[in-house]
Amino acid sequence: MQILAALLLTLAQAPERPAVPADWSTVPEVAYTSETGMNERVTLPVIEMERRRQCRFDETAPGTRGVSIDSLLLIGPSGELLDVVPEDHECARLESYVERLYRRHLPGHLQGPGGAAPAWYRIRTSFTWSGS
């Protein structure tokens, strides 16, 4: 019975999860507390998606291909990553990859919103590579 009471008290004190904003342009950009460890190697799976014809990406400049994807991150008061919402993209595999990438590399590197409640932040990741 004490465990149930403690659980109910914890749930009652938990900050309410904010709804996903409809207008992403009003959402502030994410702030980092340290380097995430993401580097050019994170592009390799994206290149492979195109090589296997699972996705098709544009030429961004002569001899260069790439894609950018925006996402929203729900960040808790202590900087914990609570949720990832990638933008709708014509390549669902890219959306899924970006979500996994953030969940793997961002925890421990995010600045919290500075209050008691979680907040949404915007992030854009661009993948570019040489090739035609």
Backbone as JSON Lines, residues from 0, in Angstrom:
{"i":0,"aa":"M","n":[0.81,-1.18,0.0],"ca":[0.0,0.0,0.0],"c":[0.87,1.26,0.0]}
{"i":1,"aa":"Q","n":[1.98,1.24,0.75],"ca":[2.87,2.4,0.79],"c":[3.51,2.65,-0.58]}
{"i":2,"aa":"I","n":[3.81,1.58,-1.28],"ca":[4.41,1.72,-2.61],"c":[3.43,2.39,-3.57]}
{"i":3,"aa":"L","n":[2.17,1.98,-3.5],"ca":[1.14,2.58,-4.34],"c":[0.97,4.06,-4.02]}
{"i":4,"aa":"A","n":[0.98,4.4,-2.75],"ca":[0.84,5.8,-2.34],"c":[2.03,6.62,-2.83]}
{"i":5,"aa":"A","n":[3.22,6.06,-2.73],"ca":[4.42,6.77,-3.2],"c":[4.38,6.96,-4.71]}
{"i":6,"aa":"L","n":[3.93,5.95,-5.43],"ca":[3.81,6.06,-6.89],"c":[2.8,7.13,-7.28]}
{"i":7,"aa":"L","n":[1.67,7.16,-6.63],"ca":[0.65,8.17,-6.93],"c":[1.16,9.57,-6.61]}
{"i":8,"aa":"L","n":[1.91,9.72,-5.54],"ca":[2.48,11.02,-5.18],"c":[3.49,11.46,-6.23]}
{"i":9,"aa":"T","n":[4.32,10.54,-6.69],"ca":[5.3,10.85,-7.72],"c":[4.62,11.28,-9.01]}
{"i":10,"aa":"L","n":[3.58,10.56,-9.41],"ca":[2.85,10.91,-10.63],"c":[2.16,12.26,-10.5]}
{"i":11,"aa":"A","n":[1.65,12.56,-9.33],"ca":[0.97,13.85,-9.11],"c":[1.96,15.0,-9.18]}
{"i":12,"aa":"Q","n":[3.22,14.77,-8.82],"ca":[4.23,15.82,-8.82],"c":[4.93,15.96,-10.16]}
{"i":13,"aa":"A","n":[4.8,14.99,-11.04],"ca":[5.48,15.02,-12.33],"c":[4.93,16.16,-13.18]}
{"i":14,"aa":"P","n":[5.82,16.93,-13.81],"ca":[5.34,18.03,-14.66],"c":[4.57,17.48,-15.86]}
{"i":15,"aa":"E","n":[3.59,18.23,-16.3],"ca":[2.77,17.83,-17.43],"c":[3.6,17.89,-18.71]}
{"i":16,"aa":"R","n":[3.4,16.91,-19.56],"ca":[4.11,16.87,-20.83],"c":[3.47,17.87,-21.78]}
{"i":17,"aa":"P","n":[4.25,18.82,-22.3],"ca":[3.67,19.79,-23.23],"c":[3.35,19.14,-24.58]}
{"i":18,"aa":"A","n":[2.31,19.65,-25.22],"ca":[1.92,19.15,-26.55],"c":[3.0,19.51,-27.56]}
{"i":19,"aa":"V","n":[3.08,18.72,-28.62],"ca":[4.02,19.03,-29.71],"c":[3.55,20.32,-30.38]}
{"i":20,"aa":"P","n":[4.42,21.32,-30.48],"ca":[4.02,22.58,-31.1],"c":[3.63,22.4,-32.56]}
{"i":21,"aa":"A","n":[2.59,23.11,-32.97],"ca":[2.14,23.04,-34.37],"c":[3.07,23.82,-35.29]}
{"i":22,"aa":"D","n":[3.58,24.95,-34.83],"ca":[4.46,25.8,-35.62],"c":[5.89,25.62,-35.13]}
{"i":23,"aa":"W","n":[6.64,24.79,-35.83],"ca":[8.0,24.47,-35.41],"c":[8.93,25.68,-35.47]}
{"i":24,"aa":"S","n":[8.6,26.67,-36.29],"ca":[9.47,27.84,-36.43],"c":[9.53,28.67,-35.14]}
{"i":25,"aa":"T","n":[8.56,28.49,-34.24],"ca":[8.55,29.24,-32.98],"c":[9.32,28.52,-31.88]}
{"i":26,"aa":"V","n":[9.78,27.32,-32.13],"ca":[10.46,26.51,-31.12],"c":[11.94,26.9,-31.09]}
{"i":27,"aa":"P","n":[12.5,27.14,-29.91],"ca":[13.92,27.51,-29.84],"c":[14.83,26.35,-30.23]}
{"i":28,"aa":"E","n":[16.02,26.7,-30.7],"ca":[17.0,25.67,-31.06],"c":[17.59,25.05,-29.8]}
{"i":29,"aa":"V","n":[17.96,23.8,-29.91],"ca":[18.53,23.05,-28.79],"c":[19.89,23.66,-28.4]}
{"i":30,"aa":"A","n":[20.2,23.59,-27.11],"ca":[21.49,24.04,-26.61],"c":[22.21,22.83,-26.0]}
{"i":31,"aa":"Y","n":[23.5,22.78,-26.19],"ca":[24.3,21.65,-25.73],"c":[25.16,22.06,-24.54]}
{"i":32,"aa":"T","n":[25.45,21.1,-23.67],"ca":[26.36,21.33,-22.56],"c":[27.76,20.82,-22.88]}
{"i":33,"aa":"S","n":[27.87,19.95,-23.89],"ca":[29.16,19.39,-24.29],"c":[29.02,18.78,-25.68]}
{"i":34,"aa":"E","n":[30.15,18.38,-26.26],"ca":[30.16,17.75,-27.58],"c":[29.39,16.44,-27.56]}
{"i":35,"aa":"T","n":[28.68,16.16,-28.64],"ca":[27.83,14.96,-28.7],"c":[28.55,13.71,-29.18]}
{"i":36,"aa":"G","n":[29.68,13.86,-29.81],"ca":[30.37,12.7,-30.36],"c":[29.91,12.33,-31.75]}
{"i":37,"aa":"M","n":[28.94,13.06,-32.3],"ca":[28.52,12.79,-33.68],"c":[29.56,13.38,-34.62]}
{"i":38,"aa":"N","n":[29.92,12.61,-35.63],"ca":[30.9,13.08,-36.61],"c":[30.48,12.58,-38.0]}
{"i":39,"aa":"E","n":[31.39,12.68,-38.95],"ca":[31.04,12.33,-40.33],"c":[30.61,10.88,-40.5]}
{"i":40,"aa":"R","n":[30.96,10.01,-39.57],"ca":[30.57,8.59,-39.68],"c":[29.06,8.4,-39.61]}
{"i":41,"aa":"V","n":[28.34,9.34,-38.99],"ca":[26.88,9.18,-38.89],"c":[26.22,9.3,-40.27]}
{"i":42,"aa":"T","n":[26.95,9.8,-41.26],"ca":[26.42,9.91,-42.61],"c":[26.44,8.57,-43.35]}
{"i":43,"aa":"L","n":[27.3,7.66,-42.95],"ca":[27.46,6.39,-43.68],"c":[26.14,5.62,-43.83]}
{"i":44,"aa":"P","n":[25.32,5.47,-42.8],"ca":[24.04,4.77,-42.99],"c":[23.11,5.49,-43.97]}
{"i":45,"aa":"V","n":[23.18,6.81,-44.03],"ca":[22.34,7.58,-44.96],"c":[22.79,7.31,-46.4]}
{"i":46,"aa":"I","n":[24.09,7.29,-46.61],"ca":[24.63,6.95,-47.93],"c":[24.18,5.55,-48.33]}
{"i":47,"aa":"E","n":[24.22,4.64,-47.38],"ca":[23.82,3.25,-47.65],"c":[22.33,3.16,-47.98]}
{"i":48,"aa":"M","n":[21.49,3.98,-47.34],"ca":[20.06,4.0,-47.66],"c":[19.86,4.34,-49.14]}
{"i":49,"aa":"E","n":[20.62,5.31,-49.61],"ca":[20.48,5.69,-51.01],"c":[21.08,4.63,-51.94]}
{"i":50,"aa":"R","n":[22.23,4.08,-51.56],"ca":[22.87,3.06,-52.39],"c":[21.95,1.85,-52.57]}
{"i":51,"aa":"R","n":[21.22,1.5,-51.54],"ca":[20.29,0.37,-51.6],"c":[18.93,0.76,-52.17]}
{"i":52,"aa":"R","n":[18.8,2.01,-52.59],"ca":[17.57,2.55,-53.17],"c":[16.38,2.51,-52.19]}
{"i":53,"aa":"Q","n":[16.71,2.61,-50.9],"ca":[15.66,2.69,-49.88],"c":[15.15,4.13,-49.75]}
{"i":54,"aa":"C","n":[16.01,5.07,-50.11],"ca":[15.68,6.5,-50.08],"c":[16.39,7.17,-51.25]}
{"i":55,"aa":"R","n":[15.88,8.31,-51.63],"ca":[16.49,9.08,-52.71],"c":[16.73,10.49,-52.18]}
{"i":56,"aa":"F","n":[17.97,10.95,-52.3],"ca":[18.32,12.27,-51.8],"c":[18.82,13.14,-52.95]}
{"i":57,"aa":"D","n":[18.78,14.44,-52.76],"ca":[19.07,15.4,-53.81],"c":[20.55,15.73,-53.92]}
{"i":58,"aa":"E","n":[20.91,16.2,-55.11],"ca":[22.23,16.77,-55.3],"c":[22.16,18.18,-54.72]}
{"i":59,"aa":"T","n":[23.03,18.5,-53.76],"ca":[23.0,19.8,-53.09],"c":[23.93,20.8,-53.76]}
{"i":60,"aa":"A","n":[24.91,20.29,-54.47],"ca":[25.86,21.09,-55.25],"c":[26.48,20.13,-56.25]}
{"i":61,"aa":"P","n":[27.13,20.64,-57.29],"ca":[27.74,19.72,-58.25],"c":[28.67,18.71,-57.55]}
{"i":62,"aa":"G","n":[28.35,17.44,-57.72],"ca":[29.17,16.37,-57.13],"c":[28.91,16.1,-55.66]}
{"i":63,"aa":"T","n":[27.92,16.77,-55.09],"ca":[27.62,16.59,-53.67],"c":[26.14,16.24,-53.5]}
{"i":64,"aa":"R","n":[25.89,15.25,-52.67],"ca":[24.52,14.84,-52.37],"c":[24.26,15.09,-50.9]}
{"i":65,"aa":"G","n":[22.99,15.16,-50.53],"ca":[22.71,15.35,-49.12],"c":[21.24,15.48,-48.81]}
{"i":66,"aa":"V","n":[20.98,15.58,-47.52],"ca":[19.63,15.74,-47.01],"c":[19.72,16.38,-45.64]}
{"i":67,"aa":"S","n":[18.75,17.21,-45.32],"ca":[18.61,17.79,-43.98],"c":[17.26,17.39,-43.43]}
{"i":68,"aa":"I","n":[17.21,17.2,-42.12],"ca":[15.95,16.83,-41.49],"c":[15.84,17.57,-40.16]}
{"i":69,"aa":"D","n":[14.67,18.18,-39.95],"ca":[14.37,18.86,-38.7],"c":[13.66,17.89,-37.77]}
{"i":70,"aa":"S","n":[13.88,18.1,-36.48],"ca":[13.21,17.29,-35.47],"c":[12.94,18.17,-34.26]}
{"i":71,"aa":"L","n":[12.0,17.72,-33.44],"ca":[11.77,18.34,-32.15],"c":[12.23,17.38,-31.06]}
{"i":72,"aa":"L","n":[12.85,17.95,-30.04],"ca":[13.29,17.17,-28.89],"c":[12.56,17.68,-27.66]}
{"i":73,"aa":"L","n":[12.0,16.79,-26.89],"ca":[11.42,17.16,-25.61],"c":[12.51,16.92,-24.57]}
{"i":74,"aa":"I","n":[12.91,18.0,-23.91],"ca":[14.02,17.94,-22.97],"c":[13.5,18.24,-21.57]}
{"i":75,"aa":"G","n":[13.88,17.37,-20.63],"ca":[13.46,17.52,-19.24],"c":[14.27,18.57,-18.51]}
{"i":76,"aa":"P","n":[13.86,18.9,-17.31],"ca":[14.5,19.96,-16.53],"c":[16.0,19.77,-16.31]}
{"i":77,"aa":"S","n":[16.45,18.54,-16.21],"ca":[17.87,18.27,-15.98],"c":[18.63,17.98,-17.27]}
{"i":78,"aa":"G","n":[18.0,18.24,-18.42],"ca":[18.65,17.99,-19.71],"c":[18.43,16.61,-20.26]}
{"i":79,"aa":"E","n":[17.54,15.83,-19.64],"ca":[17.29,14.47,-20.14],"c":[16.44,14.52,-21.4]}
{"i":80,"aa":"L","n":[16.76,13.65,-22.34],"ca":[16.01,13.54,-23.59],"c":[14.79,12.68,-23.35]}
{"i":81,"aa":"L","n":[13.6,13.29,-23.44],"ca":[12.36,12.58,-23.15],"c":[11.65,12.07,-24.39]}
{"i":82,"aa":"D","n":[11.79,12.78,-25.51],"ca":[11.1,12.36,-26.73],"c":[11.78,12.98,-27.94]}
{"i":83,"aa":"V","n":[11.63,12.32,-29.08],"ca":[12.15,12.8,-30.36],"c":[11.02,12.71,-31.37]}
{"i":84,"aa":"V","n":[10.76,13.81,-32.07],"ca":[9.73,13.83,-33.11],"c":[10.37,14.33,-34.41]}
{"i":85,"aa":"P","n":[10.79,13.41,-35.29],"ca":[11.34,13.86,-36.58],"c":[10.23,14.41,-37.46]}
{"i":86,"aa":"E","n":[10.6,15.35,-38.34],"ca":[9.62,15.86,-39.3],"c":[9.19,14.73,-40.23]}
{"i":87,"aa":"D","n":[8.02,14.87,-40.79],"ca":[7.6,13.91,-41.81],"c":[8.51,14.06,-43.01]}
{"i":88,"aa":"H","n":[9.09,12.97,-43.43],"ca":[10.02,12.97,-44.56],"c":[9.57,11.88,-45.51]}
{"i":89,"aa":"E","n":[9.85,12.04,-46.78],"ca":[9.44,11.02,-47.75],"c":[10.17,9.7,-47.53]}
{"i":90,"aa":"C","n":[11.22,9.72,-46.72],"ca":[11.97,8.5,-46.42],"c":[11.8,8.17,-44.93]}
{"i":91,"aa":"A","n":[10.91,7.24,-44.64],"ca":[10.64,6.85,-43.24],"c":[11.89,6.26,-42.59]}
{"i":92,"aa":"R","n":[12.74,5.61,-43.38],"ca":[13.97,5.05,-42.83],"c":[14.87,6.15,-42.27]}
{"i":93,"aa":"L","n":[14.9,7.28,-42.95],"ca":[15.7,8.41,-42.47],"c":[15.13,8.92,-41.14]}
{"i":94,"aa":"E","n":[13.83,9.06,-41.05],"ca":[13.2,9.51,-39.8],"c":[13.59,8.58,-38.65]}
{"i":95,"aa":"S","n":[13.48,7.29,-38.88],"ca":[13.79,6.3,-37.85],"c":[15.27,6.36,-37.47]}
{"i":96,"aa":"Y","n":[16.14,6.49,-38.47],"ca":[17.58,6.57,-38.2],"c":[17.9,7.8,-37.36]}
{"i":97,"aa":"V","n":[17.34,8.94,-37.71],"ca":[17.63,10.18,-36.98],"c":[17.16,10.06,-35.53]}
{"i":98,"aa":"E","n":[16.0,9.47,-35.32],"ca":[15.52,9.29,-33.94],"c":[16.49,8.42,-33.14]}
{"i":99,"aa":"R","n":[16.92,7.3,-33.71],"ca":[17.88,6.43,-33.02],"c":[19.21,7.15,-32.79]}
{"i":100,"aa":"L","n":[19.66,7.93,-33.77],"ca":[20.9,8.68,-33.66],"c":[20.86,9.65,-32.47]}
{"i":101,"aa":"Y","n":[19.77,10.39,-32.35],"ca":[19.63,11.34,-31.25],"c":[19.57,10.62,-29.91]}
{"i":102,"aa":"R","n":[18.81,9.55,-29.85],"ca":[18.67,8.82,-28.58],"c":[20.01,8.21,-28.14]}
{"i":103,"aa":"R","n":[20.86,7.93,-29.09],"ca":[22.17,7.35,-28.77],"c":[23.2,8.41,-28.4]}
{"i":104,"aa":"H","n":[23.23,9.51,-29.14],"ca":[24.31,10.48,-28.99],"c":[24.01,11.71,-28.13]}
{"i":105,"aa":"L","n":[22.74,12.06,-27.96],"ca":[22.44,13.32,-27.27],"c":[22.31,13.24,-25.75]}
{"i":106,"aa":"P","n":[21.85,12.13,-25.16],"ca":[21.72,12.11,-23.7],"c":[23.05,12.45,-23.02]}
{"i":107,"aa":"G","n":[22.94,13.32,-22.02],"ca":[24.12,13.76,-21.3],"c":[24.77,15.0,-21.9]}
{"i":108,"aa":"H","n":[24.25,15.47,-23.03],"ca":[24.85,16.62,-23.71],"c":[23.88,17.77,-23.91]}
{"i":109,"aa":"L","n":[22.68,17.67,-23.35],"ca":[21.64,18.67,-23.61],"c":[21.43,19.59,-22.41]}
{"i":110,"aa":"Q","n":[21.24,20.85,-22.7],"ca":[20.93,21.82,-21.65],"c":[19.44,21.78,-21.38]}
{"i":111,"aa":"G","n":[19.07,21.72,-20.11],"ca":[17.67,21.71,-19.73],"c":[17.02,23.07,-19.93]}
{"i":112,"aa":"P","n":[15.7,23.11,-19.87],"ca":[14.98,24.36,-20.12],"c":[15.09,25.39,-19.01]}
{"i":113,"aa":"G","n":[15.65,25.03,-17.88],"ca":[15.84,26.0,-16.82],"c":[14.64,26.18,-15.9]}
{"i":114,"aa":"G","n":[13.65,25.34,-16.01],"ca":[12.48,25.39,-15.14],"c":[12.18,24.0,-14.63]}
{"i":115,"aa":"A","n":[11.02,23.85,-14.05],"ca":[10.62,22.56,-13.5],"c":[9.92,21.68,-14.53]}
{"i":116,"aa":"A","n":[9.57,22.25,-15.67],"ca":[8.8,21.5,-16.68],"c":[9.66,21.22,-17.91]}
{"i":117,"aa":"P","n":[9.37,20.1,-18.59],"ca":[10.07,19.83,-19.85],"c":[9.64,20.83,-20.93]}
{"i":118,"aa":"A","n":[10.47,20.96,-21.95],"ca":[10.16,21.89,-23.04],"c":[10.66,21.31,-24.35]}
{"i":119,"aa":"W","n":[10.04,21.76,-25.45],"ca":[10.42,21.33,-26.8],"c":[11.52,22.23,-27.35]}
{"i":120,"aa":"Y","n":[12.45,21.61,-28.08],"ca":[13.52,22.32,-28.76],"c":[13.66,21.76,-30.17]}
{"i":121,"aa":"R","n":[14.15,22.6,-31.06],"ca":[14.28,22.24,-32.46],"c":[15.75,21.92,-32.76]}
{"i":122,"aa":"I","n":[15.94,20.93,-33.64],"ca":[17.28,20.55,-34.08],"c":[17.21,20.22,-35.56]}
{"i":123,"aa":"R","n":[18.24,20.58,-36.29],"ca":[18.35,20.23,-37.7],"c":[19.69,19.51,-37.89]}
{"i":124,"aa":"T","n":[19.62,18.38,-38.56],"ca":[20.84,17.63,-38.88],"c":[20.91,17.49,-40.39]}
{"i":125,"aa":"S","n":[22.1,17.8,-40.91],"ca":[22.35,17.7,-42.36],"c":[23.39,16.64,-42.61]}
{"i":126,"aa":"F","n":[23.12,15.83,-43.59],"ca":[24.05,14.78,-44.03],"c":[24.47,15.14,-45.44]}
{"i":127,"aa":"T","n":[25.75,15.27,-45.71],"ca":[26.24,15.54,-47.06],"c":[27.42,14.63,-47.37]}
{"i":128,"aa":"W","n":[27.56,14.32,-48.66],"ca":[28.65,13.46,-49.09],"c":[28.93,13.7,-50.56]}
{"i":129,"aa":"S","n":[30.12,13.32,-50.98],"ca":[30.51,13.43,-52.39],"c":[29.95,12.25,-53.14]}
{"i":130,"aa":"G","n":[29.5,12.5,-54.34],"ca":[28.98,11.42,-55.17],"c":[27.86,11.91,-56.07]}
{"i":131,"aa":"S","n":[27.5,11.08,-57.0],"ca":[26.43,11.46,-57.92],"c":[25.31,10.45,-57.92]}
